[in-house]
C-alpha cells in the first residue's frame, strides 16, 4: 500500500508526537519532549522510512527540526557543533487534516 510508510509529526509547545497506522500492527503513537519550540505548532505527514534513515545517520543525541509550511520540506539538523550535515524531507500529501 502507498500509505504504509507514512508518519505524521504533530508538534506542540512542549512535545513532538509521531503517529503511524499500519494494517499489521494498527495505530502507533510515540511522544518525545521538546527542549525548545520556536514558532507555531504544526502537523506534517512524511515518508517514515526516509525519516528513520535520516535519524539513524545523525550521530547526535538531539536534533533541530525547521518547519516552513505544510508544503515545504522540513530540515533536520544535528544539535551538535561537530556535525555540519543538513537533511531535507519533503512532505507527503494526505487526505487527513
PDB file of N, CA, C and O in Angstrom, chain B, residues numbered from 101:
ATOM      1  N   UNK B 101       0.833  -1.194   0.000  1.00  0.00           N
ATOM      2  CA  UNK B 101       0.000   0.000   0.000  1.00  0.00           C
ATOM      3  C   UNK B 101       0.875   1.255   0.000  1.00  0.00           C
ATOM      4  O   UNK B 101       1.971   1.250   0.560  1.00  0.00           O
ATOM      5  N   UNK B 102       0.403   2.301  -0.613  1.00  0.00           N
ATOM      6  CA  UNK B 102       1.174   3.534  -0.714  1.00  0.00           C
ATOM      7  C   UNK B 102       1.308   4.246   0.622  1.00  0.00           C
ATOM      8  O   UNK B 102       2.317   4.911   0.859  1.00  0.00           O
ATOM      9  N   UNK B 103       0.318   4.124   1.503  1.00  0.00           N
ATOM     10  CA  UNK B 103       0.338   4.833   2.778  1.00  0.00           C
ATOM     11  C   UNK B 103       1.047   4.067   3.882  1.00  0.00           C
ATOM     12  O   UNK B 103       1.042   4.503   5.033  1.00  0.00           O
ATOM     13  N   UNK B 104       1.658   2.930   3.555  1.00  0.00           N
ATOM     14  CA  UNK B 104       2.272   2.093   4.571  1.00  0.00           C
ATOM     15  C   UNK B 104       3.381   2.785   5.345  1.00  0.00           C
ATOM     16  O   UNK B 104       3.498   2.576   6.552  1.00  0.00           O
ATOM     17  N   UNK B 105       4.184   3.585   4.704  1.00  0.00           N
ATOM     18  CA  UNK B 105       5.328   4.220   5.358  1.00  0.00           C
ATOM     19  C   UNK B 105       5.067   5.650   5.799  1.00  0.00           C
ATOM     20  O   UNK B 105       6.012   6.367   6.130  1.00  0.00           O
ATOM     21  N   UNK B 106       3.831   6.080   5.814  1.00  0.00           N
ATOM     22  CA  UNK B 106       3.516   7.463   6.152  1.00  0.00           C
ATOM     23  C   UNK B 106       3.468   7.632   7.667  1.00  0.00           C
ATOM     24  O   UNK B 106       2.812   6.865   8.372  1.00  0.00           O
ATOM     25  N   UNK B 107       4.180   8.655   8.156  1.00  0.00           N
ATOM     26  CA  UNK B 107       4.074   9.032   9.557  1.00  0.00           C
ATOM     27  C   UNK B 107       3.602  10.474   9.614  1.00  0.00           C
ATOM     28  O   UNK B 107       3.779  11.240   8.667  1.00  0.00           O
ATOM     29  N   UNK B 108       3.014  10.822  10.715  1.00  0.00           N
ATOM     30  CA  UNK B 108       2.554  12.188  10.923  1.00  0.00           C
ATOM     31  C   UNK B 108       3.283  12.745  12.138  1.00  0.00           C
ATOM     32  O   UNK B 108       3.305  12.116  13.196  1.00  0.00           O
ATOM     33  N   UNK B 109       3.875  13.914  11.986  1.00  0.00           N
ATOM     34  CA  UNK B 109       4.506  14.614  13.096  1.00  0.00           C
ATOM     35  C   UNK B 109       3.558  15.696  13.569  1.00  0.00           C
ATOM     36  O   UNK B 109       3.056  16.488  12.771  1.00  0.00           O
ATOM     37  N   UNK B 110       3.315  15.728  14.866  1.00  0.00           N
ATOM     38  CA  UNK B 110       2.461  16.747  15.469  1.00  0.00           C
ATOM     39  C   UNK B 110       3.297  17.459  16.524  1.00  0.00           C
ATOM     40  O   UNK B 110       3.598  16.886  17.571  1.00  0.00           O
ATOM     41  N   UNK B 111       3.670  18.699  16.255  1.00  0.00           N
ATOM     42  CA  UNK B 111       4.499  19.469  17.181  1.00  0.00           C
ATOM     43  C   UNK B 111       3.627  20.449  17.947  1.00  0.00           C
ATOM     44  O   UNK B 111       2.905  21.253  17.358  1.00  0.00           O
ATOM     45  N   UNK B 112       3.706  20.370  19.270  1.00  0.00           N
ATOM     46  CA  UNK B 112       3.018  21.315  20.145  1.00  0.00           C
ATOM     47  C   UNK B 112       4.080  22.072  20.939  1.00  0.00           C
ATOM     48  O   UNK B 112       5.275  21.902  20.699  1.00  0.00           O
ATOM     49  N   UNK B 113       3.653  22.893  21.866  1.00  0.00           N
ATOM     50  CA  UNK B 113       4.587  23.735  22.613  1.00  0.00           C
ATOM     51  C   UNK B 113       5.669  22.947  23.341  1.00  0.00           C
ATOM     52  O   UNK B 113       6.792  23.431  23.480  1.00  0.00           O
ATOM     53  N   UNK B 114       5.350  21.739  23.810  1.00  0.00           N
ATOM     54  CA  UNK B 114       6.332  21.002  24.609  1.00  0.00           C
ATOM     55  C   UNK B 114       6.571  19.557  24.184  1.00  0.00           C
ATOM     56  O   UNK B 114       7.404  18.878  24.783  1.00  0.00           O
ATOM     57  N   UNK B 115       5.854  19.064  23.156  1.00  0.00           N
ATOM     58  CA  UNK B 115       6.047  17.674  22.731  1.00  0.00           C
ATOM     59  C   UNK B 115       6.018  17.541  21.208  1.00  0.00           C
ATOM     60  O   UNK B 115       5.478  18.387  20.495  1.00  0.00           O
ATOM     61  N   UNK B 116       6.613  16.459  20.744  1.00  0.00           N
ATOM     62  CA  UNK B 116       6.532  16.065  19.344  1.00  0.00           C
ATOM     63  C   UNK B 116       5.957  14.659  19.326  1.00  0.00           C
ATOM     64  O   UNK B 116       6.561  13.726  19.854  1.00  0.00           O
ATOM     65  N   UNK B 117       4.785  14.510  18.716  1.00  0.00           N
ATOM     66  CA  UNK B 117       4.150  13.199  18.598  1.00  0.00           C
ATOM     67  C   UNK B 117       4.429  12.640  17.216  1.00  0.00           C
ATOM     68  O   UNK B 117       4.370  13.358  16.217  1.00  0.00           O
ATOM     69  N   UNK B 118       4.733  11.351  17.169  1.00  0.00           N
ATOM     70  CA  UNK B 118       4.903  10.626  15.919  1.00  0.00           C
ATOM     71  C   UNK B 118       3.769   9.629  15.836  1.00  0.00           C
ATOM     72  O   UNK B 118       3.635   8.765  16.702  1.00  0.00           O
ATOM     73  N   UNK B 119       2.949   9.738  14.800  1.00  0.00           N
ATOM     74  CA  UNK B 119       1.777   8.887  14.636  1.00  0.00           C
ATOM     75  C   UNK B 119       1.905   8.084  13.352  1.00  0.00           C
ATOM     76  O   UNK B 119       2.380   8.586  12.334  1.00  0.00           O
ATOM     77  N   UNK B 120       1.472   6.821  13.415  1.00  0.00           N
ATOM     78  CA  UNK B 120       1.509   5.966  12.237  1.00  0.00           C
ATOM     79  C   UNK B 120       0.388   4.945  12.323  1.00  0.00           C
ATOM     80  O   UNK B 120      -0.038   4.565  13.414  1.00  0.00           O
ATOM     81  N   UNK B 121      -0.088   4.503  11.160  1.00  0.00           N
ATOM     82  CA  UNK B 121      -1.102   3.452  11.084  1.00  0.00           C
ATOM     83  C   UNK B 121      -0.597   2.386  10.131  1.00  0.00           C
ATOM     84  O   UNK B 121      -0.182   2.685   9.011  1.00  0.00           O
ATOM     85  N   UNK B 122      -0.635   1.141  10.581  1.00  0.00           N
ATOM     86  CA  UNK B 122      -0.264   0.035   9.705  1.00  0.00           C
ATOM     87  C   UNK B 122      -1.326  -1.041   9.802  1.00  0.00           C
ATOM     88  O   UNK B 122      -1.963  -1.205  10.842  1.00  0.00           O
ATOM     89  N   UNK B 123      -1.514  -1.770   8.720  1.00  0.00           N
ATOM     90  CA  UNK B 123      -2.519  -2.833   8.698  1.00  0.00           C
ATOM     91  C   UNK B 123      -2.143  -3.963   9.648  1.00  0.00           C
ATOM     92  O   UNK B 123      -3.014  -4.549  10.291  1.00  0.00           O
ATOM     93  N   UNK B 124      -0.844  -4.275   9.741  1.00  0.00           N
ATOM     94  CA  UNK B 124      -0.407  -5.401  10.564  1.00  0.00           C
ATOM     95  C   UNK B 124      -0.425  -5.095  12.056  1.00  0.00           C
ATOM     96  O   UNK B 124      -0.816  -5.942  12.859  1.00  0.00           O
ATOM     97  N   UNK B 125      -0.002  -3.886  12.434  1.00  0.00           N
ATOM     98  CA  UNK B 125       0.159  -3.545  13.849  1.00  0.00           C
ATOM     99  C   UNK B 125      -0.978  -2.678  14.368  1.00  0.00           C
ATOM    100  O   UNK B 125      -1.357  -2.795  15.534  1.00  0.00           O
ATOM    101  N   UNK B 126      -1.519  -1.824  13.539  1.00  0.00           N
ATOM    102  CA  UNK B 126      -2.560  -0.896  13.970  1.00  0.00           C
ATOM    103  C   UNK B 126      -1.982   0.495  14.168  1.00  0.00           C
ATOM    104  O   UNK B 126      -1.001   0.873  13.526  1.00  0.00           O
ATOM    105  N   UNK B 127      -2.607   1.256  15.068  1.00  0.00           N
ATOM    106  CA  UNK B 127      -2.173   2.627  15.336  1.00  0.00           C
ATOM    107  C   UNK B 127      -0.976   2.637  16.280  1.00  0.00           C
ATOM    108  O   UNK B 127      -0.947   1.917  17.277  1.00  0.00           O
ATOM    109  N   UNK B 128       0.002   3.460  15.949  1.00  0.00           N
ATOM    110  CA  UNK B 128       1.190   3.618  16.781  1.00  0.00           C
ATOM    111  C   UNK B 128       1.337   5.100  17.091  1.00  0.00           C
ATOM    112  O   UNK B 128       1.203   5.946  16.208  1.00  0.00           O
ATOM    113  N   UNK B 129       1.614   5.404  18.352  1.00  0.00           N
ATOM    114  CA  UNK B 129       1.834   6.787  18.758  1.00  0.00           C
ATOM    115  C   UNK B 129       3.004   6.830  19.727  1.00  0.00           C
ATOM    116  O   UNK B 129       3.041   6.084  20.705  1.00  0.00           O
ATOM    117  N   UNK B 130       3.954   7.706  19.447  1.00  0.00           N
ATOM    118  CA  UNK B 130       5.101   7.888  20.325  1.00  0.00           C
ATOM    119  C   UNK B 130       5.265   9.381  20.551  1.00  0.00           C
ATOM    120  O   UNK B 130       5.113  10.177  19.624  1.00  0.00           O
ATOM    121  N   UNK B 131       5.572   9.755  21.769  1.00  0.00           N
ATOM    122  CA  UNK B 131       5.683  11.163  22.123  1.00  0.00           C
ATOM    123  C   UNK B 131       7.051  11.417  22.749  1.00  0.00           C
ATOM    124  O   UNK B 131       7.487  10.676  23.631  1.00  0.00           O
ATOM    125  N   UNK B 132       7.720  12.467  22.287  1.00  0.00           N
ATOM    126  CA  UNK B 132       9.010  12.849  22.858  1.00  0.00           C
ATOM    127  C   UNK B 132       8.939  14.314  23.288  1.00  0.00           C
ATOM    128  O   UNK B 132       8.290  15.123  22.625  1.00  0.00           O
ATOM    129  N   UNK B 133       9.600  14.658  24.390  1.00  0.00           N
ATOM    130  CA  UNK B 133       9.575  16.051  24.840  1.00  0.00           C
ATOM    131  C   UNK B 133      10.441  16.934  23.942  1.00  0.00           C
ATOM    132  O   UNK B 133      11.467  16.497  23.421  1.00  0.00           O
ATOM    133  N   UNK B 134      10.014  18.160  23.774  1.00  0.00           N
ATOM    134  CA  UNK B 134      10.801  19.146  23.033  1.00  0.00           C
ATOM    135  C   UNK B 134      11.595  19.979  24.029  1.00  0.00           C
ATOM    136  O   UNK B 134      11.060  20.406  25.052  1.00  0.00           O
ATOM    137  N   UNK B 135      12.856  20.206  23.734  1.00  0.00           N
ATOM    138  CA  UNK B 135      13.665  21.062  24.591  1.00  0.00           C
ATOM    139  C   UNK B 135      13.297  22.524  24.394  1.00  0.00           C
ATOM    140  O   UNK B 135      13.350  23.323  25.329  1.00  0.00           O
ATOM    141  N   UNK B 136      12.921  22.865  23.163  1.00  0.00           N
ATOM    142  CA  UNK B 136      12.565  24.239  22.849  1.00  0.00           C
ATOM    143  C   UNK B 136      11.689  24.249  21.604  1.00  0.00           C
ATOM    144  O   UNK B 136      11.940  23.514  20.649  1.00  0.00           O
ATOM    145  N   UNK B 137      10.660  25.087  21.625  1.00  0.00           N
ATOM    146  CA  UNK B 137       9.783  25.244  20.455  1.00  0.00           C
ATOM    147  C   UNK B 137       9.739  26.720  20.103  1.00  0.00           C
ATOM    148  O   UNK B 137       9.309  27.549  20.904  1.00  0.00           O
ATOM    149  N   UNK B 138      10.187  27.039  18.900  1.00  0.00           N
ATOM    150  CA  UNK B 138      10.102  28.403  18.394  1.00  0.00           C
ATOM    151  C   UNK B 138       9.127  28.396  17.234  1.00  0.00           C
ATOM    152  O   UNK B 138       9.196  27.516  16.376  1.00  0.00           O
ATOM    153  N   UNK B 139       8.236  29.342  17.191  1.00  0.00           N
ATOM    154  CA  UNK B 139       7.267  29.382  16.105  1.00  0.00           C
ATOM    155  C   UNK B 139       5.970  28.698  16.481  1.00  0.00           C
ATOM    156  O   UNK B 139       5.703  28.410  17.648  1.00  0.00           O
ATOM    157  N   UNK B 140       5.172  28.446  15.454  1.00  0.00           N
ATOM    158  CA  UNK B 140       3.835  27.891  15.658  1.00  0.00           C
ATOM    159  C   UNK B 140       3.847  26.372  15.673  1.00  0.00           C
ATOM    160  O   UNK B 140       4.751  25.730  15.137  1.00  0.00           O
ATOM    161  N   UNK B 141       2.820  25.816  16.299  1.00  0.00           N
ATOM    162  CA  UNK B 141       2.630  24.369  16.292  1.00  0.00           C
ATOM    163  C   UNK B 141       2.334  23.925  14.863  1.00  0.00           C
ATOM    164  O   UNK B 141       1.834  24.712  14.059  1.00  0.00           O
ATOM    165  N   UNK B 142       2.643  22.658  14.541  1.00  0.00           N
ATOM    166  CA  UNK B 142       2.399  22.187  13.185  1.00  0.00           C
ATOM    167  C   UNK B 142       2.096  20.700  13.159  1.00  0.00           C
ATOM    168  O   UNK B 142       2.389  19.960  14.098  1.00  0.00           O
ATOM    169  N   UNK B 143       1.495  20.289  12.046  1.00  0.00           N
ATOM    170  CA  UNK B 143       1.247  18.879  11.733  1.00  0.00           C
ATOM    171  C   UNK B 143       1.724  18.668  10.302  1.00  0.00           C
ATOM    172  O   UNK B 143       1.373  19.436   9.407  1.00  0.00           O
ATOM    173  N   UNK B 144       2.525  17.624  10.087  1.00  0.00           N
ATOM    174  CA  UNK B 144       3.026  17.340   8.746  1.00  0.00           C
ATOM    175  C   UNK B 144       3.147  15.829   8.572  1.00  0.00           C
ATOM    176  O   UNK B 144       3.504  15.115   9.509  1.00  0.00           O
ATOM    177  N   UNK B 145       2.848  15.351   7.372  1.00  0.00           N
ATOM    178  CA  UNK B 145       2.986  13.929   7.043  1.00  0.00           C
ATOM    179  C   UNK B 145       4.255  13.731   6.220  1.00  0.00           C
ATOM    180  O   UNK B 145       4.561  14.515   5.323  1.00  0.00           O
ATOM    181  N   UNK B 146       4.990  12.656   6.548  1.00  0.00           N
ATOM    182  CA  UNK B 146       6.272  12.375   5.904  1.00  0.00           C
ATOM    183  C   UNK B 146       6.391  10.899   5.574  1.00  0.00           C
ATOM    184  O   UNK B 146       5.638  10.074   6.091  1.00  0.00           O
ATOM    185  N   UNK B 147       7.335  10.574   4.717  1.00  0.00           N
ATOM    186  CA  UNK B 147       7.682   9.185   4.466  1.00  0.00           C
ATOM    187  C   UNK B 147       8.487   8.702   5.673  1.00  0.00           C
ATOM    188  O   UNK B 147       9.596   9.181   5.913  1.00  0.00           O
ATOM    189  N   UNK B 148       7.937   7.765   6.424  1.00  0.00           N
ATOM    190  CA  UNK B 148       8.561   7.286   7.647  1.00  0.00           C
ATOM    191  C   UNK B 148       9.900   6.615   7.422  1.00  0.00           C
ATOM    192  O   UNK B 148      10.798   6.725   8.256  1.00  0.00           O
ATOM    193  N   UNK B 149      10.045   5.920   6.302  1.00  0.00           N
ATOM    194  CA  UNK B 149      11.320   5.257   6.005  1.00  0.00           C
ATOM    195  C   UNK B 149      12.430   6.287   5.838  1.00  0.00           C
ATOM    196  O   UNK B 149      13.530   6.100   6.359  1.00  0.00           O
ATOM    197  N   UNK B 150      12.156   7.369   5.118  1.00  0.00           N
ATOM    198  CA  UNK B 150      13.154   8.421   4.938  1.00  0.00           C
ATOM    199  C   UNK B 150      13.503   9.068   6.279  1.00  0.00           C
ATOM    200  O   UNK B 150      14.671   9.328   6.567  1.00  0.00           O
ATOM    201  N   UNK B 151      12.475   9.324   7.096  1.00  0.00           N
ATOM    202  CA  UNK B 151      12.674   9.961   8.397  1.00  0.00           C
ATOM    203  C   UNK B 151      13.579   9.101   9.283  1.00  0.00           C
ATOM    204  O   UNK B 151      14.512   9.613   9.902  1.00  0.00           O
ATOM    205  N   UNK B 152      13.307   7.810   9.344  1.00  0.00           N
ATOM    206  CA  UNK B 152      14.105   6.896  10.170  1.00  0.00           C
ATOM    207  C   UNK B 152      15.530   6.778   9.629  1.00  0.00           C
ATOM    208  O   UNK B 152      16.486   6.744  10.403  1.00  0.00           O
ATOM    209  N   UNK B 153      15.676   6.715   8.306  1.00  0.00           N
ATOM    210  CA  UNK B 153      17.021   6.652   7.711  1.00  0.00           C
ATOM    211  C   UNK B 153      17.860   7.869   8.103  1.00  0.00           C
ATOM    212  O   UNK B 153      19.044   7.742   8.412  1.00  0.00           O
ATOM    213  N   UNK B 154      17.245   9.033   8.087  1.00  0.00           N
ATOM    214  CA  UNK B 154      17.964  10.250   8.478  1.00  0.00           C
ATOM    215  C   UNK B 154      18.337  10.203   9.951  1.00  0.00           C
ATOM    216  O   UNK B 154      19.477  10.502  10.307  1.00  0.00           O
ATOM    217  N   UNK B 155      17.395   9.832  10.813  1.00  0.00           N
ATOM    218  CA  UNK B 155      17.690   9.769  12.247  1.00  0.00           C
ATOM    219  C   UNK B 155      18.822   8.791  12.544  1.00  0.00           C
ATOM    220  O   UNK B 155      19.639   9.039  13.431  1.00  0.00           O
ATOM    221  N   UNK B 156      18.876   7.701  11.819  1.00  0.00           N
ATOM    222  CA  UNK B 156      19.960   6.724  12.015  1.00  0.00           C
ATOM    223  C   UNK B 156      21.318   7.276  11.594  1.00  0.00           C
ATOM    224  O   UNK B 156      22.348   6.841  12.110  1.00  0.00           O
ATOM    225  N   UNK B 157      21.331   8.221  10.672  1.00  0.00           N
ATOM    226  CA  UNK B 157      22.586   8.789  10.194  1.00  0.00           C
ATOM    227  C   UNK B 157      23.033  10.028  10.958  1.00  0.00           C
ATOM    228  O   UNK B 157      24.138  10.524  10.736  1.00  0.00           O
ATOM    229  N   UNK B 158      22.201  10.526  11.842  1.00  0.00           N
ATOM    230  CA  UNK B 158      22.590  11.660  12.674  1.00  0.00           C
ATOM    231  C   UNK B 158      23.157  11.098  13.968  1.00  0.00           C
ATOM    232  O   UNK B 158      22.427  10.542  14.788  1.00  0.00           O
ATOM    233  N   UNK B 159      24.452  11.247  14.143  1.00  0.00           N
ATOM    234  CA  UNK B 159      25.126  10.729  15.330  1.00  0.00           C
ATOM    235  C   UNK B 159      25.142  11.817  16.401  1.00  0.00           C
ATOM    236  O   UNK B 159      26.181  12.407  16.699  1.00  0.00           O
ATOM    237  N   UNK B 160      23.967  12.063  16.967  1.00  0.00           N
ATOM    238  CA  UNK B 160      23.809  13.144  17.925  1.00  0.00           C
ATOM    239  C   UNK B 160      22.598  12.822  18.804  1.00  0.00           C
ATOM    240  O   UNK B 160      21.604  12.304  18.294  1.00  0.00           O
ATOM    241  N   UNK B 161      22.648  13.107  20.091  1.00  0.00           N
ATOM    242  CA  UNK B 161      21.515  12.772  20.966  1.00  0.00           C
ATOM    243  C   UNK B 161      20.272  13.638  20.748  1.00  0.00           C
ATOM    244  O   UNK B 161      19.176  13.247  21.147  1.00  0.00           O
ATOM    245  N   UNK B 162      20.426  14.803  20.122  1.00  0.00           N
ATOM    246  CA  UNK B 162      19.256  15.652  19.862  1.00  0.00           C
ATOM    247  C   UNK B 162      19.394  16.303  18.485  1.00  0.00           C
ATOM    248  O   UNK B 162      20.495  16.472  17.962  1.00  0.00           O
ATOM    249  N   UNK B 163      18.240  16.663  17.917  1.00  0.00           N
ATOM    250  CA  UNK B 163      18.220  17.284  16.591  1.00  0.00           C
ATOM    251  C   UNK B 163      17.368  18.545  16.627  1.00  0.00           C
ATOM    252  O   UNK B 163      16.569  18.751  17.541  1.00  0.00           O
ATOM    253  N   UNK B 164      17.552  19.371  15.627  1.00  0.00           N
ATOM    254  CA  UNK B 164      16.696  20.537  15.415  1.00  0.00           C
ATOM    255  C   UNK B 164      15.869  20.276  14.164  1.00  0.00           C
ATOM    256  O   UNK B 164      16.377  19.770  13.163  1.00  0.00           O
ATOM    257  N   UNK B 165      14.592  20.625  14.233  1.00  0.00           N
ATOM    258  CA  UNK B 165      13.694  20.480  13.087  1.00  0.00           C
ATOM    259  C   UNK B 165      13.220  21.870  12.694  1.00  0.00           C
ATOM    260  O   UNK B 165      12.696  22.615  13.523  1.00  0.00           O
ATOM    261  N   UNK B 166      13.407  22.211  11.432  1.00  0.00           N
ATOM    262  CA  UNK B 166      12.920  23.504  10.925  1.00  0.00           C
ATOM    263  C   UNK B 166      11.732  23.245  10.012  1.00  0.00           C
ATOM    264  O   UNK B 166      11.795  22.435   9.087  1.00  0.00           O
ATOM    265  N   UNK B 167      10.656  23.951  10.296  1.00  0.00           N
ATOM    266  CA  UNK B 167       9.400  23.805   9.559  1.00  0.00           C
ATOM    267  C   UNK B 167       9.039  25.152   8.958  1.00  0.00           C
ATOM    268  O   UNK B 167       9.014  26.160   9.664  1.00  0.00           O
ATOM    269  N   UNK B 168       8.754  25.179   7.648  1.00  0.00           N
ATOM    270  CA  UNK B 168       8.437  26.438   6.973  1.00  0.00           C
ATOM    271  C   UNK B 168       7.046  26.449   6.353  1.00  0.00           C
ATOM    272  O   UNK B 168       6.681  27.419   5.688  1.00  0.00           O
ATOM    273  N   UNK B 169       6.269  25.404   6.554  1.00  0.00           N
ATOM    274  CA  UNK B 169       4.928  25.343   5.994  1.00  0.00           C
ATOM    275  C   UNK B 169       4.596  23.937   5.548  1.00  0.00           C
ATOM    276  O   UNK B 169       5.485  23.115   5.323  1.00  0.00           O
ATOM    277  N   UNK B 170       3.299  23.666   5.421  1.00  0.00           N
ATOM    278  CA  UNK B 170       2.832  22.314   5.142  1.00  0.00           C
ATOM    279  C   UNK B 170       3.301  21.770   3.793  1.00  0.00           C
ATOM    280  O   UNK B 170       3.416  20.555   3.632  1.00  0.00           O
ATOM    281  N   UNK B 171       3.567  22.628   2.840  1.00  0.00           N
ATOM    282  CA  UNK B 171       4.012  22.172   1.519  1.00  0.00           C
ATOM    283  C   UNK B 171       5.515  22.321   1.307  1.00  0.00           C
ATOM    284  O   UNK B 171       6.015  22.062   0.212  1.00  0.00           O
ATOM    285  N   UNK B 172       6.228  22.732   2.335  1.00  0.00           N
ATOM    286  CA  UNK B 172       7.682  22.901   2.249  1.00  0.00           C
ATOM    287  C   UNK B 172       8.387  21.741   2.939  1.00  0.00           C
ATOM    288  O   UNK B 172       7.845  21.154   3.875  1.00  0.00           O
ATOM    289  N   UNK B 173       9.587  21.409   2.486  1.00  0.00           N
ATOM    290  CA  UNK B 173      10.335  20.343   3.166  1.00  0.00           C
ATOM    291  C   UNK B 173      10.685  20.751   4.592  1.00  0.00           C
ATOM    292  O   UNK B 173      10.834  21.935   4.891  1.00  0.00           O
ATOM    293  N   UNK B 174      10.815  19.756   5.467  1.00  0.00           N
ATOM    294  CA  UNK B 174      11.349  20.047   6.791  1.00  0.00           C
ATOM    295  C   UNK B 174      12.853  19.827   6.722  1.00  0.00           C
ATOM    296  O   UNK B 174      13.346  19.032   5.921  1.00  0.00           O
ATOM    297  N   UNK B 175      13.562  20.537   7.563  1.00  0.00           N
ATOM    298  CA  UNK B 175      15.014  20.437   7.632  1.00  0.00           C
ATOM    299  C   UNK B 175      15.369  19.830   8.979  1.00  0.00           C
ATOM    300  O   UNK B 175      14.901  20.298  10.017  1.00  0.00           O
ATOM    301  N   UNK B 176      16.193  18.794   8.966  1.00  0.00           N
ATOM    302  CA  UNK B 176      16.683  18.166  10.187  1.00  0.00           C
ATOM    303  C   UNK B 176      18.163  18.484  10.315  1.00  0.00           C
ATOM    304  O   UNK B 176      18.945  18.260   9.391  1.00  0.00           O
ATOM    305  N   UNK B 177      18.534  19.010  11.474  1.00  0.00           N
ATOM    306  CA  UNK B 177      19.920  19.390  11.729  1.00  0.00           C
ATOM    307  C   UNK B 177      20.400  18.749  13.021  1.00  0.00           C
ATOM    308  O   UNK B 177      19.670  18.761  14.012  1.00  0.00           O
ATOM    309  N   UNK B 178      21.597  18.192  13.042  1.00  0.00           N
ATOM    310  CA  UNK B 178      22.145  17.685  14.298  1.00  0.00           C
ATOM    311  C   UNK B 178      22.359  18.854  15.253  1.00  0.00           C
ATOM    312  O   UNK B 178      22.826  19.916  14.841  1.00  0.00           O
ATOM    313  N   UNK B 179      22.028  18.666  16.501  1.00  0.00           N
ATOM    314  CA  UNK B 179      22.226  19.714  17.500  1.00  0.00           C
ATOM    315  C   UNK B 179      23.615  19.539  18.112  1.00  0.00           C
ATOM    316  O   UNK B 179      23.764  19.406  19.326  1.00  0.00           O
ATOM    317  N   UNK B 180      24.616  19.541  17.251  1.00  0.00           N
ATOM    318  CA  UNK B 180      25.989  19.270  17.648  1.00  0.00           C
ATOM    319  C   UNK B 180      26.906  20.089  16.745  1.00  0.00           C
ATOM    320  O   UNK B 180      26.815  20.002  15.521  1.00  0.00           O
ATOM    321  N   UNK B 181      27.764  20.863  17.331  1.00  0.00           N
ATOM    322  CA  UNK B 181      28.636  21.723  16.526  1.00  0.00           C
ATOM    323  C   UNK B 181      29.678  20.935  15.730  1.00  0.00           C
ATOM    324  O   UNK B 181      30.284  21.481  14.808  1.00  0.00           O
ATOM    325  N   UNK B 182      29.898  19.664  16.070  1.00  0.00           N
ATOM    326  CA  UNK B 182      30.891  18.860  15.355  1.00  0.00           C
ATOM    327  C   UNK B 182      30.356  18.276  14.052  1.00  0.00           C
ATOM    328  O   UNK B 182      31.133  17.909  13.172  1.00  0.00           O
ATOM    329  N   UNK B 183      29.039  18.190  13.926  1.00  0.00           N
ATOM    330  CA  UNK B 183      28.429  17.599  12.737  1.00  0.00           C
ATOM    331  C   UNK B 183      27.740  18.702  11.940  1.00  0.00           C
ATOM    332  O   UNK B 183      26.831  19.357  12.451  1.00  0.00           O
ATOM    333  N   UNK B 184      28.158  18.913  10.706  1.00  0.00           N
ATOM    334  CA  UNK B 184      27.625  20.031   9.922  1.00  0.00           C
ATOM    335  C   UNK B 184      26.675  19.576   8.817  1.00  0.00           C
ATOM    336  O   UNK B 184      26.523  20.270   7.812  1.00  0.00           O
ATOM    337  N   UNK B 185      26.044  18.440   8.987  1.00  0.00           N
ATOM    338  CA  UNK B 185      25.130  17.922   7.964  1.00  0.00           C
ATOM    339  C   UNK B 185      23.772  18.604   8.030  1.00  0.00           C
ATOM    340  O   UNK B 185      23.376  19.156   9.056  1.00  0.00           O
ATOM    341  N   UNK B 186      23.075  18.548   6.904  1.00  0.00           N
ATOM    342  CA  UNK B 186      21.734  19.100   6.771  1.00  0.00           C
ATOM    343  C   UNK B 186      20.910  18.078   6.008  1.00  0.00           C
ATOM    344  O   UNK B 186      21.343  17.586   4.966  1.00  0.00           O
ATOM    345  N   UNK B 187      19.724  17.753   6.518  1.00  0.00           N
ATOM    346  CA  UNK B 187      18.879  16.745   5.885  1.00  0.00           C
ATOM    347  C   UNK B 187      17.515  17.349   5.574  1.00  0.00           C
ATOM    348  O   UNK B 187      16.950  18.068   6.398  1.00  0.00           O
ATOM    349  N   UNK B 188      16.985  17.058   4.388  1.00  0.00           N
ATOM    350  CA  UNK B 188      15.668  17.546   3.962  1.00  0.00           C
ATOM    351  C   UNK B 188      14.732  16.369   3.734  1.00  0.00           C
ATOM    352  O   UNK B 188      15.137  15.327   3.218  1.00  0.00           O
ATOM    353  N   UNK B 189      13.472  16.548   4.125  1.00  0.00           N
ATOM    354  CA  UNK B 189      12.425  15.574   3.789  1.00  0.00           C
ATOM    355  C   UNK B 189      11.232  16.360   3.266  1.00  0.00           C
ATOM    356  O   UNK B 189      10.748  17.283   3.921  1.00  0.00           O
ATOM    357  N   UNK B 190      10.766  15.987   2.086  1.00  0.00           N
ATOM    358  CA  UNK B 190       9.580  16.643   1.541  1.00  0.00           C
ATOM    359  C   UNK B 190       8.328  16.032   2.165  1.00  0.00           C
ATOM    360  O   UNK B 190       8.302  14.837   2.462  1.00  0.00           O
ATOM    361  N   UNK B 191       7.300  16.837   2.364  1.00  0.00           N
ATOM    362  CA  UNK B 191       6.063  16.315   2.950  1.00  0.00           C
ATOM    363  C   UNK B 191       5.310  15.418   1.973  1.00  0.00           C
ATOM    364  O   UNK B 191       5.520  15.469   0.761  1.00  0.00           O
ATOM    365  N   UNK B 192       4.440  14.609   2.529  1.00  0.00           N
ATOM    366  CA  UNK B 192       3.565  13.736   1.750  1.00  0.00           C
ATOM    367  C   UNK B 192       2.154  14.278   1.906  1.00  0.00           C
ATOM    368  O   UNK B 192       1.699  14.528   3.022  1.00  0.00           O
ATOM    369  N   UNK B 193       1.472  14.455   0.801  1.00  0.00           N
ATOM    370  CA  UNK B 193       0.080  14.926   0.876  1.00  0.00           C
ATOM    371  C   UNK B 193      -0.824  13.777   1.281  1.00  0.00           C
ATOM    372  O   UNK B 193      -0.748  12.681   0.725  1.00  0.00           O
ATOM    373  N   UNK B 194      -1.678  14.042   2.252  1.00  0.00           N
ATOM    374  CA  UNK B 194      -2.650  13.048   2.702  1.00  0.00           C
ATOM    375  C   UNK B 194      -4.032  13.684   2.680  1.00  0.00           C
ATOM    376  O   UNK B 194      -4.173  14.902   2.575  1.00  0.00           O
ATOM    377  N   UNK B 195      -5.039  12.841   2.781  1.00  0.00           N
ATOM    378  CA  UNK B 195      -6.411  13.350   2.787  1.00  0.00           C
ATOM    379  C   UNK B 195      -6.844  13.766   4.175  1.00  0.00           C
ATOM    380  O   UNK B 195      -7.864  14.439   4.324  1.00  0.00           O
ATOM    381  N   UNK B 196      -6.088  13.379   5.204  1.00  0.00           N
ATOM    382  CA  UNK B 196      -6.423  13.736   6.586  1.00  0.00           C
ATOM    383  C   UNK B 196      -5.942  15.132   6.884  1.00  0.00           C
ATOM    384  O   UNK B 196      -4.907  15.564   6.377  1.00  0.00           O
ATOM    385  N   UNK B 197      -6.681  15.831   7.697  1.00  0.00           N
ATOM    386  CA  UNK B 197      -6.287  17.181   8.125  1.00  0.00           C
ATOM    387  C   UNK B 197      -5.706  17.125   9.509  1.00  0.00           C
ATOM    388  O   UNK B 197      -5.311  18.155  10.055  1.00  0.00           O
TER     389      UNK B 197
END
